């Protein structure tokens, strides 16, 4: 749906409402995924959906209703439902009026739409996947994974005159190569499918899978580790989920309570958000139309910002930030090979899985390694080892980063750009039999 079509629908909704305040959000798009297993394509899936949300308020009493039927009668009905809910709802002390129209002047320029991604159809994916699968099959190994492309848009309008629209595309492939006694994994993400070379991604998974065969026993304990970006990103997601909400933190319910403006990790750690970052762009505005600002969360190890809603920011006398639309960790220029070469003894981690909180107020987490774990000795990867479980305090981990590699795009739930990192004294608590 283009901008003029979206705004036409939003204006229809606003025109049929008589509430004191109205906010309308419209969003959706297409998702297409080609899945493969055992060196064969097993499924092509495609969906196209649009959803409209109407929020109406009378004073501080408000209500919302949602529909995916954009016919004129449905639009009138969803407005009526939202107004009826608002009229019978008690006043909400945390209610905030609509974002002012002047907010749109603050939006950053975000370029995340690529026409070529929309033209990368299932037959094109099949051709590229088949060529890569042939290479894996020739090694008597098994390839599985998925290649997805998507197009999405979001639009917001309100009774104070705000109008906002943004569109984007995305492409992502992840591939796993299974050997009889090991596995390898690799991924690639971009807004432009032309940036993704399927055979190169699968080739990396194949290399790791071949090298991970016949893993040897190792001992639990503290090691220097080199975490590839996907491994680091998963840990960072748990840190953001558990700590950066300003209201919860100010109320003493997160591990960052009392730490705003204080140093919590190493000088070499800066975490930030910037929707206009070309390598992993975000949405220029939040769901209510508020700008998504570029800001630091951690700057040189110091907690510089928390995620403030408009209500909590007003209450605390702060600027609202909303939630991050992307997460960026500044890195260095070293490759993985260079980081390995500078390590006398350590472990190279491809990625983690099944991370869970042990104590979110510390924050202490546990998890497992997956898809390739390797011993480093004398500056070289010497052998694959069996997977291990770790228990670690997230802030302590960030305080023990000794070197930063090149950033790469990753992130399962939010777009992230993070580097490979070297960390000392990483705590592996137990070994496995696989």
C-alpha positions, 0 to 999 in steps of 0.5 A: 500500500503506497502513501496516498492509499494509506492516508486516504484510509486514515482520513476516512477513519478520522472523518467518521470519529467524534471522540475528543482525540483519535489515533489511527495506525495502519500497517502490514505488508507481505512475507514470502519464505522458501524453506528447505531441508535435507537438500530439498525445498520443502515449502513456499509460504506467502502471506499478505495482510493489513491491520488497522487500529483505532484508538479513541478517547473522551478525556482520559477514558480511551478504547481501541479496536482493530480490523483487517477489513478496510471496506467503508462499512468496516471502517465505520464499525471499528471507529464505533467499537473504539468509541463505545469502549472508550465511553465505558472505560474508567479514566486512565491516569497514564493516558497521553494525548495524541502526538503533535503534528510538528513531531514529523519535522523531527523524523530522520531520513530512513532508506530501507525500501529496495525494489529489487527485493520485491522482484526476488520471487520463489523461482529465483530463490529456488535456483540459488538454493538448489545450486547451494544444496548441490554443493552440500549434497556432494559432500554427503551432508544435509542442508536446511534453513529458510530464505525469507523476503518481506515488504512492510509499511506503517502509517499513523494519523491523529486528530491533531493533524499528524500524518506519517508513513514509512515503508521497507523491505527485508531479506534474510537467509539462515542455513544449517549444515548437518554432518553425522556428528556436528553442524554448522550455521550461517546467516545474512540479512539486508534490506536488499536481496541483491546483497545476499549471496546464497552460495556464500552463506551456505558455504560458510555453514558448510565450512563450519559443519565440516570442521565441527565433525567428531567433537572432542571432550573439554572441561568446564571452566572459565575461558577466553571466548570469541563470540560471533555476532549472532551469539553476542546479539542474543545476549544483548537482547536479554539485557534490553528485555530485562533492564532498559525500561525506564518506568520499571527501572525507576520503580526498582524492578530491573538490574539497572535500578539506580544506575542511570549515569553510572558506569556498568561495563567497559570503556569499549562498550557503546550501545546505541540506536539510530534509525537512519543507520544504512547497514540496519535501518529502523523505523523513523517513528513509533506506533503513536507517531513519536519520533524514533530518536538516535541516542546512546543507551550505553556510552563508553560503559556508562548508562546514558539513557533508558527507554521512556514512554511519553507518560513516564518521561513527562512524570520524570521530567525526561525526554521520551525515547520510545523503544529502540527501532534498532540496536547498534554496538560499535566495533573495531576493524579486526576479522575473526581470523585476526582475533583468533590469531591473537588468542593463546588459548580460548573457545570460538563460539558460532552462536547460542540458543535457549538463553534464559534468565536465572536471576533477572535482577542481577542479571544472570542468564544461562544458555547453550552453545550451538552449531560449531564450538572450537578450541583455540590454541596458540592462535589457531583453531585446533579442534571441534569440542562438545557443546557447553552450558554457560552461566553468566552475568550480562553486565560482567560479560560486557565488562570483560570484552578485550577486543572488538571485531567488525560489526555485522547485521543480525537479530531475530526480533529487532534489527541489530548491528554488532561485532564479533567480540573477544571476552576473558573469563567466560564461565562454562559450567558444564559439558554435554555429550554432543 
